[in-house]
Amino acid sequence: MMVYSGSSREIGQVINVEYHADLKEVQCDALLSRALSPDSQSAPFDRLDWWQGLADHCGLTPRLAVARDGDALVALPLAEETGQLVSLANWYTFRFRPVCSGSGDRQALLGAIATDLARRCHRIVLSGVPDEDGSASALEKAFRGAGWHVERTPCDTNHVLPVAGRSWEEYKGSLPGKLRTTLKRKTGKVECRVLTHFDADIWRAYEDIYASSWKPEEGSPEFLRAFARCEGAAGRLRLAVAHARDGSHQSTAIAAQMWTVEGGTAYIHKLAHREDARSLSPGSILSAALFRHVIDTDGVELVDFGTGDDPYKRDWMEQVRPRFRLDIMRPAHPQNWLIFAKTGLRRLAGRRKQS
């Protein structure tokens, strides 16, 4: 069983490492709360309120590791799971990474966390880590340097669109021919609204559409609703709904989507349409309305479609970025021996198949 304290531990008499099981106490720490606030972090997944929502609504048990060197800090948001540590993240999280603040040595701060964690747990599994910003490489280097065994493997993909200064019309001209034909034929049959604030009626319509869509059951509707309210209050929400113009669905909403916009990036969080309205292509028409809004009105530089390799994402996006899983283990810890044995047997079997 892992034991955590909220007090600081000094590493090399320079860098302090501390742990927070109660994220609400972080709000009393001026430097740390500011570093993890929307004023400092321009992506929801790097912020304290996102992690608190995961704890409040998604059943995760936070273990926030923080290394400090004066005003510089690195926060690694972890969660406890069946005797090991994992990413403080779930299916709503586009990517997981350490959060840095100040001008200190990030690698040294990560190394201090890796060294201190070596005496607290035997295994850490981090999923959805990007490397376009160097996060996966920095984490791998820090834990290897502290004596951990690290297995790094691709685990997911992230589809993005660099706008590259284009207008909506210019971007639309680059879409696949089949999608452009759909937009031309169906746009006049669907009426779209894009809101920049939270609306309870439209949110209920979204939940009703989602329940009638091809999507699996929503993992935590309470988390998503609370996040939408927060983003709406901050002006970052883009909540859109579509209706059939011909009245064939008795003014019932037939598609809805939730995006957020900040820091020059539009994040596509949720989208759904009614299966009985599929002939109208309401999802594509509503997506087009939102792309037009975030490109021409919000002026974003990047559109992020999250994780997953769904075919419809490839129609809209132009680049794919890998996401990595880091399986980090103490080599000499008895609880890891069986894992090492199984890994060795799999590799041996793989070599035999290749020979």
ABEGO torsion letter per residue (X at the ends): XBBBBABBBBBGGABBBBBBABAAAAAABAAAAAAABAAABABAAABAAAAAAAAAAAGBBBBBBBBBBEABBBBBBBBBBGGBBBBBBBAABABBBBBBBEABBAAAAAAAAAAAAAAABABBBBBGBBAAAGAAAAAAAAAAAAGBBBBBBBABBBBBBBAGGBBAAAAAAABBAAAAAAAAAAAAABBBBBBABBBAAAAAAAAAAAAABABBBBABAAAAAAAAAAAAAAGABBBBBBBBAAGAAGGBBABBBBBBBBGGBBBBABBBBBAAAAAAGAAAAAAAAAAAAAAAAAGBABBBAEBEABAAAAAABABBBBBBBBBBBBAABAAAAAAAAAAAAAAAAAAAAAX
